[in-house]
Amino acid sequence: MYFDGSVMKTDAGAGLLFISPLEVHMRYVVRLHFPVSNNMAEYKALLSGHRIAIKLGVKCLDVGSDSQLVIDQVMKESRCHDSKMEAYCNAVHRLKDKFDGLELNHVPRKHNEDANELAKIVSGRTTVPPNIFAHDLVKPFVDFKYPEESGTSSAEPSVGNPSTGESEAREMETETSSVDEAEAMQIDEAPFL
């Protein structure tokens, strides 16, 4: 899977390219209907790709992106200096156990051009070609619980109402099924890799 995120003046989106072992190419775009930074769009692309792969039953996933920052943060080669980035990174880590094999690699931009073009199509709000699966996200996968003024700078990802006190396992279950009904139907109708 290759992923990329794109933010233009007021619109943002994510592009995903899945390539099966038999070289079947599946293209996805995700329209983001809420404000995000470029790095957050990259994380949205990665999280969307993980969720689609899980829905498709993919057990081994090789992931590539030209976002050195996101790859380094997820692979723990660099620290997250922003609480939102840390929350997104934690959300990615919580999905790792859904795969038997998962590898993330930084790739040169020239090897990520397809995902980049998909992200630009959707963030530019141009017409999505009919051979591309399109999804709309109206709210983030990750809600943020900001720490009280205790001096800590980390934010933990939370799903739903953070005051409910649900266990980590329950949060994980909710988070992986947090796609809205229309999106879930589109994912379920997608061909398997």
Backbone torsions as a table, in degrees:
resi	resn	phi	psi	omega
1	MET	NA	135.7	172.4
2	TYR	-114.6	142.1	179.9
3	PHE	-136.3	155.4	174.5
4	ASP	-156.8	150.5	176.0
5	GLY	-119.2	153.1	-179.3
6	SER	-143.9	137.5	175.3
7	VAL	-126.1	123.7	173.7
8	MET	-115.1	175.8	-169.7
9	LYS	-27.2	-63.6	-178.2
10	THR	-123.7	-3.9	-176.2
11	ASP	-118.9	150.8	-179.2
12	ALA	-139.6	156.4	179.0
13	GLY	-165.3	175.2	-179.0
14	ALA	-132.6	144.0	176.4
15	GLY	-119.4	137.2	-178.2
16	LEU	-133.2	133.3	174.6
17	LEU	-123.0	117.7	174.5
18	PHE	-101.7	134.4	175.7
19	ILE	-124.5	118.4	-178.0
20	SER	-76.9	166.2	175.8
21	PRO	-57.9	-23.1	178.1
22	LEU	-92.8	14.4	177.7
23	GLU	68.0	22.7	173.5
24	VAL	-78.4	128.2	-179.5
25	HIS	-100.9	128.5	175.1
26	MET	-124.2	130.1	-176.1
27	ARG	-114.4	136.0	179.2
28	TYR	-130.5	145.4	169.5
29	VAL	-128.0	146.7	179.8
30	VAL	-127.7	117.4	175.8
31	ARG	-84.7	129.5	180.0
32	LEU	-103.2	115.9	-176.5
33	HIS	-101.9	42.4	176.8
34	PHE	-156.3	157.8	-175.5
35	PRO	-70.3	135.5	176.9
36	VAL	-144.4	157.9	172.2
37	SER	-88.2	172.9	176.7
38	ASN	-58.6	-45.2	-179.1
39	ASN	-66.4	-36.6	177.2
40	MET	-65.9	-37.4	177.1
41	ALA	-62.7	-37.9	176.9
42	GLU	-63.0	-45.2	177.9
43	TYR	-64.6	-39.1	176.7
44	LYS	-59.9	-41.1	178.3
45	ALA	-62.4	-46.7	-179.4
46	LEU	-63.0	-46.4	179.3
47	LEU	-64.8	-40.8	177.7
48	SER	-62.6	-42.5	178.3
49	GLY	-61.7	-42.8	176.8
50	HIS	-60.6	-45.9	-178.1
51	ARG	-65.5	-40.2	177.2
52	ILE	-64.1	-44.8	179.2
53	ALA	-60.0	-41.1	177.8
54	ILE	-62.5	-46.2	178.8
55	LYS	-61.2	-34.6	-179.9
56	LEU	-79.0	-7.9	179.9
57	GLY	83.2	17.5	179.5
58	VAL	-69.3	130.5	-179.6
59	LYS	-105.9	-28.2	177.1
60	CYS	-122.1	126.3	-174.4
61	LEU	-134.5	124.7	174.4
62	ASP	-104.7	119.2	-173.2
63	VAL	-112.4	135.3	176.4
64	GLY	-130.9	144.8	176.7
65	SER	-156.3	155.4	175.3
66	ASP	-91.8	7.4	177.1
67	SER	-86.3	92.0	-179.2
68	GLN	-58.3	-40.9	-177.8
69	LEU	-60.7	-50.9	-178.4
70	VAL	-63.0	-46.6	180.0
71	ILE	-60.1	-47.0	-179.7
72	ASP	-62.9	-40.2	179.2
73	GLN	-66.3	-43.6	-179.3
74	VAL	-67.2	-37.7	180.0
75	MET	-83.5	5.4	176.8
76	LYS	62.0	29.9	175.6
77	GLU	-91.1	-13.4	172.8
78	SER	-144.9	155.7	-177.0
79	ARG	-86.2	153.9	172.4
80	CYS	-87.6	118.0	-178.6
81	HIS	-94.8	-1.1	-179.3
82	ASP	-121.9	135.8	-176.4
83	SER	-62.7	-34.3	178.6
84	LYS	-68.5	-42.0	178.4
85	MET	-63.0	-39.2	178.4
86	GLU	-63.4	-40.7	179.2
87	ALA	-64.4	-43.4	177.1
88	TYR	-63.6	-43.4	179.6
89	CYS	-60.7	-42.9	177.7
90	ASN	-62.4	-38.2	178.6
91	ALA	-64.1	-39.1	176.4
92	VAL	-63.3	-44.9	-179.3
93	HIS	-61.2	-34.8	-178.9
94	ARG	-71.3	-15.7	177.7
95	LEU	-92.8	-10.4	-175.7
96	LYS	-57.0	-39.1	-175.5
97	ASP	-72.2	-3.9	175.8
98	LYS	-79.6	-7.1	-178.3
99	PHE	-118.4	146.5	173.2
100	ASP	-78.0	-31.4	177.7
101	GLY	-143.2	129.9	-179.8
102	LEU	-143.7	125.2	179.7
103	GLU	-133.5	133.3	177.5
104	LEU	-115.6	132.8	-178.0
105	ASN	-136.7	141.8	171.1
106	HIS	-79.4	132.5	178.5
107	VAL	-123.6	152.1	175.6
108	PRO	-61.8	152.0	-178.2
109	ARG	-53.4	-36.5	-177.9
110	LYS	-64.8	-21.5	177.2
111	HIS	-92.0	-1.5	-179.3
112	ASN	-119.5	18.1	-175.1
113	GLU	-63.2	-37.8	-179.7
114	ASP	-63.3	-47.3	178.7
115	ALA	-64.1	-37.9	178.3
116	ASN	-63.1	-43.8	179.0
117	GLU	-64.1	-40.0	177.4
118	LEU	-62.0	-43.6	179.4
119	ALA	-63.7	-39.2	179.3
120	LYS	-67.8	-37.5	177.9
121	ILE	-58.8	-48.9	-174.1
122	VAL	-76.0	-35.0	179.4
123	SER	-75.6	-21.9	175.9
124	GLY	-87.0	-1.1	179.5
125	ARG	55.9	34.5	174.2
126	THR	-84.9	168.8	-178.7
127	THR	-65.4	130.4	179.1
128	VAL	-83.6	125.0	178.7
129	PRO	-57.7	153.5	-174.3
130	PRO	-67.3	-17.1	-178.3
131	ASN	-92.1	16.7	-179.5
132	ILE	-121.6	130.8	176.1
133	PHE	-75.9	130.7	-178.3
134	ALA	-119.4	138.4	178.7
135	HIS	-130.1	152.4	175.9
136	ASP	-120.6	131.3	174.1
137	LEU	-114.3	122.3	-179.4
138	VAL	-98.8	-10.6	175.9
139	LYS	-147.2	155.1	-178.5
140	PRO	-65.3	152.4	171.3
141	PHE	-66.2	-31.9	-172.9
142	VAL	-110.3	122.8	169.9
143	ASP	-95.4	153.3	-175.5
144	PHE	-113.0	132.1	169.5
145	LYS	-102.1	112.6	179.7
146	TYR	-83.7	137.7	-179.1
147	PRO	-65.6	149.5	173.8
148	GLU	-64.3	172.9	-177.4
149	GLU	-72.5	59.4	-178.7
150	SER	-99.4	0.2	178.3
151	GLY	94.7	-12.3	179.0
152	THR	-82.3	147.1	-176.2
153	SER	-109.5	9.1	-176.8
154	SER	-95.4	149.3	175.1
155	ALA	-122.1	137.5	178.6
156	GLU	-98.1	140.1	176.2
157	PRO	-69.9	146.4	179.9
158	SER	-140.5	151.8	178.5
159	VAL	-119.7	136.3	178.2
160	GLY	71.4	-141.7	-177.6
161	ASN	-85.0	112.3	-176.6
162	PRO	-66.6	-15.7	-177.5
163	SER	-86.6	0.9	-177.1
164	THR	-77.1	-19.9	177.0
165	GLY	73.1	23.9	179.1
166	GLU	-66.0	153.7	-178.9
167	SER	-71.6	164.3	178.7
168	GLU	-58.2	-39.9	-180.0
169	ALA	-63.7	-42.2	178.5
170	ARG	-64.5	-41.3	177.7
171	GLU	-61.2	-41.2	-179.9
172	MET	-63.3	-44.1	179.4
173	GLU	-61.1	-44.0	179.5
174	THR	-66.5	-42.5	-176.1
175	GLU	-64.3	-42.6	-177.2
176	THR	-72.4	-17.3	177.2
177	SER	-111.2	24.3	-174.4
178	SER	-86.4	8.2	175.7
179	VAL	-69.6	145.4	-180.0
180	ASP	-71.8	166.8	-172.5
181	GLU	-57.0	-44.9	-179.6
182	ALA	-63.8	-41.0	179.9
183	GLU	-66.8	-42.4	-179.7
184	ALA	-60.6	-39.3	178.7
185	MET	-64.0	-41.3	179.1
186	GLN	-65.2	-42.4	179.6
187	ILE	-64.0	-45.2	-178.8
188	ASP	-63.2	-29.1	-178.9
189	GLU	-84.8	-7.5	-178.2
190	ALA	-69.3	143.8	177.7
191	PRO	-67.2	150.0	178.6
192	PHE	-77.9	150.4	178.6
193	LEU	-73.1	NA	NA
